[in-house]
Amino acid sequence: MKLLTDAQVRSAVSMPPAIAAVRAAYLAFGQGRAANQSRMRTATEGSMLSTMGAVMPSLGVSGAKVYSTVEGRFCFVVVLFDAVTGAALCAMSADALTEIRTAATTAVAADIFCSPDAQVLTVFGTGIQARAHVRAMLQVRAFSQVLLCGIEGTEAFAASVQAEHHIPCHVTGDIATAVRRADGLVTATRATEPLFDGRLLQDHAFVAAIGATKPASREIDAMTVARARHLVVEEKSQALAESGELGALPDGATEITQLGDWLAQGRTPQPGLTVYKAVGIGLSDVALAAAVWRQLSLTEGE
């Protein structure tokens, strides 16, 4: 069984095919042709082990992501199996995979819910997920500028966005204006309390809250959730179990829907604010790992 490195993962898949692979996976999930295994966390004495996975007969694979968390540091590995024979296909380092699949899934949601003429993308955070999300969001919408709200490394982040994507990226400490102007807004932070007042959002905004994945953490407030015309998640039971933002829905909140159902049903969203709340599910990891495995297998066969 081969062990694939992060460098091999990055060489095998860029953002456009990653988005396509993730979209196909959620379509299969919405059609009942894939099964997701929710995350399980086990911890003691400051060390945590987490597992999550999926079975995807349409791709001919099943798999699991296993990762450790120690003092806020993560180390990810995905193991893939042949869904027909049960044989182990490969194991791959999955730090890069996690980065790419998270942003690619957000892009799939944005392609459904973000206004086609969106111009301003506001991003909270300056880490690898924030960087990947700029790259992914620009694959599905032609934003004309990025507004960046962050704590550290903001100028370097802005310079890298401008160099890679050739659009202005403005660092701002004026959070209220950055939120008011946003057509698309991504929160990719480790915040435990809401980053902004949901009353500031435009009625048509698309909000992707992807940083908080535990019940005690929130990046968006109850007002943002209450205002949402559409509340969209990867998988409902896991989102409700893990999301602080969705753990206590306000009275009258809209129904939570799954991304795969929108794809499978071909529905057109009604105008209004959309909140896409991500916690990260195994389906995305296994789908992208399968795409990496196929691409590397083809390359080696040439």
Steps between C-alpha positions, in 0.01 A plus 500: 500500500641836396541800727444825311643830618343845518724604211357220286146601595563860394657386174203278418208739548443872450195689617274464191509116491475494879177699481370265231587192709332638811191608304463148358535351848226716649276429204546126565432558871181689420391217271560239771799347320757579772512469877678730742660391828477777760802612696594325821739668744690324779720697740701469817791685662513771236506271197203442267441247223219559248360281222247560221432336167271401217397213275472603135412212266461743209873573529592142584648597835442522870730676739568677823687803619685456829670790670665606823457828684762605755523857632300632206716324240346253255647212302270341240516165319245346260484126429321383185354157429359338188122491550466180296786282624560668835873521428700791637596738219712764668555725796571865447609790712194721503596844624487633144194290424311650797591851393383446142183299568367752751532791260376294205181410690438864584540580130234242413260669743592847373436394143139429599430782744737792439367775273621453140608865485678498836783753516632522857640203691565562870728255678559465873829324569846478348583130537518222244124459488446870433755488219346186350152650519600807301637268235187283498245782509665666202444181302122540523448878519683790334557710812662833422658551842571333834459669838717337764440505877773333701727517801843415365670460164240713328730700273683190378167327441366795301816517290482129420133527395578791270800321350318171443158623393569850364218666692520754784510364854450768763587448866243670721432544867154636423310178551157660469575636153664175389187308599258754351674491164535122477321310226690192615647465848725226636593450865808280533622568852542340841258745657284379785267803494317658204715716276235751391140617546271309265279807455775649282473238226339577167176312435656309209833412664651152497671420831731200535587431864767231493735561794302395807441124523423449868184581700678757719624708205316746277615725216154634412227624733139399553381798295686373194339160540156648567515718188601216267258410222706186449695306765719246323732234643703206374315241709228598745556269796872573520445875458248508784730297724811707437398855411466762771321725253229241433484340843216723621306624201289810569122471484378535144836412345484354153533126442851360475569338163785287369723604213460167325122530497521829314723339239289185468172687471634772272323762707536874440536696825266783585654847528633574846783459744666157498706354784714201408628346822783248456651271758685272257375150423670182384315494169707794371827344614433163339374651175804721457738223610346278232559771240864531609545122491354473151711785366824364644417150376444638149823697513699196608340295224614736225 
